[in-house]
Amino acid sequence: DGGITQSPKYLFRKEGQNVTLSCEQNLNHDAMYWYRQDPGQGLRLIYYSQIVNDFQKGDIAEGYSVSREKKESFPLTVTSAQKNPTAFYLCASTPGTANTGELFFGEGSRLTVL
Amino acid sequence: QQQVKQSPQSLIVQKGGISIINCAYENTAFDYFPWYQQFPGKGPALLIAIRPDVSEKKEGRFTISFNKSAKQFSLHIMDSQPGDSATYFCAASRGSGNTGKLIFGQGTTLQVKP
């Protein structure tokens, strides 16, 4: 089945540690996105990539980094510079030329910083 | 100008009732308005979307009403069922191709009581 796989589903880290969240898709989609979800704040865009080896900052990119070395993969690193990293992180993708506007989401990774 | 304001934050409806969630936007350049449904522990999924050339779109029990002059749109869930209990997000963007530029509302948690 095609889809987006995020791992790990739950992650606990100590303050000051960098963590990397994995996102893999087998939908052959060109564009990939990372969103952060906090209660009462909706979904906020962290980074997005429309093509391999290229990515753009979203609205809340500070304290995060990404890479896009392969079309299928778009990992997100939450660095120690992120002041409030505890959140639910969602990865999404969209096709390129056949984009109907629908975002396809993974099941999310919940990060808790102790 | 970039905000999408969603209300209410939470909603409790009896089975068989009508659930209504409202959103308001400011940017008149927005021309694509999707609604996403998210079940606990899962990623959001596209429910229904509308463009401003129509005032209403219906898919099964779900209807989007759109008021361009008031810059408001709403989701109506007719004959609400316990299985509809989820978090709903409205969103807006300029052009369906700009999914990376989707602005999400704050979310509404719907509980349908049996």
Interface residues (C-beta under 8 A of the other chain):
Chain A: I4 A31 Y33 G40 Q41 G42 L43 R44 L45 Y48 Q50 Q56 G58 L90 A92 T94 N99 T100 G101 E102 L103 F105 G106 E107 G108
Chain B: V4 Q6 Q9 Y32 P34 Y36 G41 K42 G43 P44 A45 L46 A49 F89 S93 S96 G97 T99 G100 L102 F104 G105 Q106 G107
